[in-house]
Amino acid sequence: MITAAGFSHHTTPVHVRERLTPPPDDVPGILRRARGEFGAATLISTCTRVELYLSGEYDARPVIGFLAREFGTDGDAAERYLQSWHGIDAVEHLYRVSSGLDSMVVGETEILGQVRAGFSEAVRAGTHDAMLSRLFHTAVRTGRRARNETGIVDGALSVSSIAAQQVRALLPDITTARVLVVGAGEAGQLAAQAIVAAGARDVVVTNRTFARAESVAAALGGTAVPFEALSETLSSAHVVVGAAGTATPLIDRAHMEAALASRDGVPLLIIDIAMPRTVDPAARALPGVVYYDLDDLQTLADHASAARASEVAAVEAIVAEETARFAAWGARLRIVPTIAALTERTEALRSAEVTKVMRRLRLDGPEREQVEELMQAATRGLVNQMLAGPIATLSERHDQDGYLDTVRELFRLDETRAADAD
């Protein structure tokens, strides 16, 4: 049915996640290589998780081995940090992810769009199939139900909103603070929107593509600066939001020391939500710097999640219901080939017997047509009545207690298929 493997903030620290997380431009290639090695594939890649979903049942070791090669890590690290899920467990896991139950901030709202974006990427790459389409569409439905039917979304529900809370905590008069956003992707834009909503008025956006920085700055009511002016802008900022996600930090310790030298002791808050990190974590040790990365925000998120613990059970019930629904659909899907083979087998036998009898009767003209019509109707009705019970039992019990294997063995369906192939 489904196989999934990957890592998340639950088991993998930020310094490992930033090393394993593939750049967005690499995702289509990973998907195509996964399809070539396994079959239909979809990848979810966020700042807190990277998970590959495959259509079909595969052993964990080759899937994890594939991811280890793609992530450029050794086998020991893969065994330590990468997890796998199989069958209905993989379905349930994705439903929990899309519902916000598996997020760093329980109930956060951004993951649903990220799940949808992951499947859209697979569609663009041509690596999806009907099974994955069903899985991801129902995952989005599950996430929507969780948010519409429970109070799981009450309160601060995202990494961005947690970041905004920390800005307000350090800078009570946020209206006078200059906020520098490094990176103009979705993560940076969401964080900046949350900080603006908290009261910030002076927002500066920089990005390696200046046009993108201008677009995001305009949407925020802020200003854009060329990436080449990063060091100068850093010196005047009160808050830095790192959201670039480059392979190596864009702001290293030397940048930080130069910026701090001209600040006259004015504190600097760094909130790095990128994966990999935008700011060198060595900045944490510099005087006057308050530094948060995703692992630091995890602790803060745990407190926010605790406030919605009473809603978790309600979401779990929705996940259980939707998982059972998918399992029933999958079970019906599995019995279709057996029912088709059974009806084809019995129809072939019935038709052959009618042909034999008609040869022996040696009738001609209208009399032959009348007799054959009666025989076809009688034998077809008899076969349908005899198959009604077995088909109904298969439909009700699906593959419980080995019913499919029993039917295939009793009617020798696999032997018939092999004979037809020969």
N, C-alpha and C positions, 0 to 999 in steps of 0.2 A: 504494500500500500504506500507508505511514506517512510523515508529515512531522513533524519536531520542530524547535523553535527556542527559544532562551533564553540565559541567561548563567550562569556559575558562578565560583567562586573562582579558577579557573585563569586566567581572562583579565580579571576584573573586580575591582578593589580594593574594600575594604570601604566606603569613603566613597561609591562609586557604587552598590554593591549595596543599601545602606540607603536610597538614594533611589529605586531601581527596584523593590524588593520590595513587592508589594501587601499590604495588611492582610488577615488571614484572612477578614474579613467581605466583602471585595471579590471573593473567588475565585468564588463562585457566579455573580455577574454577568458576570465575565470569561468563564467557561465558556459561559454562555448566549449571549453576544455572539459568541464564537468559533464556536459551532454555527450561529448565524444567518449568519455570513459565510463559513464554510468547510464545516462538517459536524461530525461527532462529535469531541469534544475532551476532553482530560484535562490537568490542570495539576499539576506537582510544585513545591511552594514550601517551601523550607527556609532555614536561615540561610546556606547556602553556594551555593544554586542556585535558579533559577526556570526551569522548562522546560515548554513547551506541546507536547502531542502531539496530532496530528490524524490522523484516519482518511482516507487518500487522499493523492495526490501533488499538491503545490502548489509553485509557484515560491517561492523564499526571500523575494523582495522584499515581496510583499503580506503574508506571515506576519510578517516582522520589522516591517513598517509597522504592522500591527495591534498588536503588542506595544508598539511605541514609543508609540502613542496610549494604550494602556491604562496604561502605566507613566508617562505624562506626560513623556516625554523627546523631544529633537529627533532628527532623522534622522541627524545626524553621530554622536551618541553611540550610537544604535542600530547603525549600521554598524560602529562601533568595537568595541562590547562584545558584541553579540548574535551568536550562531552559529546555524547550521542544519544539520540532518541529514536525509537523504532515503532512502526505501526501506529496504533491508536495513541500511544504515549507521545509520539511526535505531533500528532494532531492536537492533543490536549495542551502540549507545551506551547504551540503557536497561538492557540486560543488564549492562553494565559498571558502571553506576550502582548497580543493585540488588545487585551482588556486592561493592560496596565498593572496586572498582578505581579509580573516578573521584573518590573521597571525599578530603577534606582529610587525614584519617587513613586510610591504605589498610587496608581490612578492617573499618572501623568498623561497628558493629552497628545503629546507629539508623536508617540510611538505608532498610533494608528495610521497617520500619514506616512510614516516610514515603512510600515508593512505594505501599504498600498504602493508606495514608490518602488519597493523591492520587486514586487510582482510586475509592475509596469516596465522595469528594466529588463526582466526576463522576456516579456512580450516583445520589446524592441529588439532584443538579441535573438528572438526566435527559439528560445530554449524551454518554453513551457509546454504543457499538454493539458488534456481535459482533467486529469487528476489534480494537478497543481492549481489549475484554474478554479476548480471546485473548492479546494482547500483554502486558497487565499481569499476568495470571495466570501466564504463562510466565516473566515477569521475576521474579516472586516465587519461582517454582520454581527459577530459575537462582540467585538469591541464596541460597536455602536449600541448594542443592547445594554452592555455593562454601564455605559455612560448615561443612557436615557432612562434606564429602569432602576438604577441605584444612586446613592449619593457618593459614589467613589470619586467623583470629580470635584467635590466640594473642597475649597481651600486652595493653597498654593500647590500646583500639580505638575511642575516641570523643572528640569534643571535650570531653565531660564528664569523662572520665578524665584527659585531658591537663590540664584545669583543676585537677583534684584534685591532680595531681602538682606543679603550680606552688604550690599552697597548702602542701603538705608541704615543698617546697624552701625557701620563705621562712619558714615557721613550723614548725620541727622539732617543737615540742610543740604539736601541733594541738589536743590535748584541752583546752587552756586558751583557745583562740581563739574569738571570737564571729564567726559567719558570718551576714551579712545577705543574704538572697535577695530581690531586687526583681523581682517578677513571679512568678506562680504557674501559668504554663503548663507544657507538657511539657518545654521546654528547661530552665527553672528547676528543675523537679522532678528531672530526670535529673542535672543538675549537683550539686544539693544531695545527692542520694542517693550520688553518687560521693565527695563530700567527707565525708559521714557515714561511709561505708565506710572512708575513709582515717583516721578517728579523731575527727572533730569531734563535740563533744557539745552545744555551745551554738549552735543554729541558730534564726535569727529570720526569719520570712517576712512580707513586706508586699506588698499588691496593692491595686489600686483597688477590686476587689470583695473585701470583707473575708471573706465566707463562703468564698471560694475560698482565701484565704490560710490560714484556719483549717483547711480540709480538708488542704491540703498540709503544713502544720506538724504536724498530728496524725499524718500518715503518716510523717513524719521524726522524730517524737519531739521536736519543737521547739515554739516559741511563735509566735503571730501577733500583729502589731501593726497598728493602723489606718494607712492610707496617710498620714494627716495627721501622723503621728508620725515620718515618714521622716527629717527633718533631725535630730531628737533621737537616733534610733536609729543614724544614720550616724556620729555622734560617738563612739559606744562600740564600733563594729565594727572588727574586725581584717581581715576579708575582706568584700568586696562582690561578689556575683555579679549582674551586670546581665542580666536575662532578660525585660524587659517588652516590647521591640520596638515602642515608640511612635513616632509620626511625628517628634517632637522629643524630645531627651533629657529624662528625668525628673529627672536629677541634673545640674545645670549647674555651672559653675565657682564661682558664688557659694555654692552648697550645700557644695561641697568646701572652700572657703576657711574657711567658718564651722565646719565639722566639724574641720578641721585645727587651728584656733586653740585648741581645748580638749583637745588630745590629748597635749600635753607631749612631742612628738617621737616618739610611738609610730607606727611605719610602718603604712601602709594598702595592702593589696593589692586591686586592682580587676581583676576578670576579667569582661569584657563579651562575652557570647556571643549577644547579641540582634541582630536585624536588623529595623529600624534599631537603632542602639546606644542603650542606656539611659543611659549616662554620657557626658557631653561629653568628647570626646577631648582637650580642652584640659587636662584633669586630669593628663595625662601630664607636663606641665611643672612641676607643683607639687612642692615639696620634701616628702619623706616619702611620696610616692605611687609605687607600682609598678603600672603600668597595662598590661593585655593586652587587645587586642580580637582578633577572629577572624583578622586578617592576622598578628598577632603569634604566635598559636597555630599558624598554618600552618608557621612555621619549626620550632617544636618538634615538630609533627606529622611533618615530613619525617624527623626522626631516628627517630621511632617506626616510620614506614613502612619505613625502610631495613632494620630488623630482620626484616621479613617479605618481603623481596624474593625470597627463594627460593621462596615459595609463590605468587607472582604468576603464574608460568608455568603452574602447575597450574590456577589459576582461569581464566586466559586460555583454556586448553584446554576447560574447561567452557563458557565463553561462546561459543567457536567452535562447539562441538557443538550447543548450544541454538540458536544463530543459524542454523546449517545446517538444523536441524529446522524452525524457523519458516519459513525460505525455501522448504523443500520443501512445507510446508503451504500457504503462499501461492501457490506455483506450481500446486499441485493445485486450489486455489480458482479460479485464473485460467482453467484449462482447462475447468472445469465448464460455463460458458455455451456454449463452442464445441462440446463434446461433445453437450450438450443440443440445440443448434441443428442439429447434423449429424444426430442421430437423428430429430429432428422432421421435418427436411427429407426424409430418405430414406423415413421412414414415410409422409409425405404423398404422395410420388411412388408408393410401392408400392401404397398403398391406392387411389389414383386409377386406376392401371393395372388392378388387379383389377376395379374397378367397370366400366371400359370393356370388358374381356373378357367379363364376365358379361352385359353388355347385348347384346353380339354373339351370344352363345351362345343366348340366348332360351330358357332352360330354365325349367321350373316344378316346383313341388312338391319331393318328397324328392330328386329327381335334382339340382335346382339347389342345394339345401343341401349335398349331398355334394360336388359339384364345387367350390363356393365354399370349403368347409372345406379341401379339399385344396390349392386355389390359395393360400389365406391362409397355410397352414402352409409350403408350398413357397417362396413368395416371401419370407415373413418369415425363414425359415432362410437363404435365399440372401443377403438384405440383411445379416443379422447376421454371416454369415461374411465378407462383403466389408468390413464396417466394423470387424471385430475387429482387423485389422492397424493401420489408422490410429489407432484409439482406444488400442491398446496402445502405439503409438509416442508419441502425445501424453502418455500417462500416464508413460512412462519418461523422456521428454526435456523434458516440460513446454513451456516457451516458448523453448528453446534454438534458435538458428539460425533464428528466425522461423517455427517450425512452425505456430503458431496462425494467423498471417497467411496462410501458404501454404494451409492447409486451408480457411480462410474464403474465400480467393480461388478455389481449385479448385472448391469446391462452391457458390460464389456465395451464401454464407449471408447476407451483409450486404444483397445485392440482394433476397433473399427477404424479409428482415425489413422493408426499406423498402416492398416491394410489399404486404406484409400490413398495414403501417401505413396505406398509402393506401386 
